[in-house]
């Protein structure tokens, strides 16, 4: 399977995931402290959105980079097909 080749794209996705990691740690701390449920739900929403954005960026990159076709237009073996990409996308929905 192909991997994302654009270094800046990989770096941007990794940064999104690192931000989500920080938000998740703050969320865990808020739950452990017994913070107000509104604040916890707001933080949970932020973490969820950050992960969704990272997932969509990965799928979008895969749509560009991972569907490799041969000269006849058929997917190259070992690469993601359009159907597989659709399944990946739907797991995020």
Buried (B, 14 or more C-beta within 10 A) or exposed (E): EBEBEEEEBBEBBEEBBEBBEEBBEBBEEBEEEEBEEEEBEEBBEBBEEBBBBBBBBBBEBBBEBBBEEEEEEEBEEEBBBEEBBEEBBEEEE
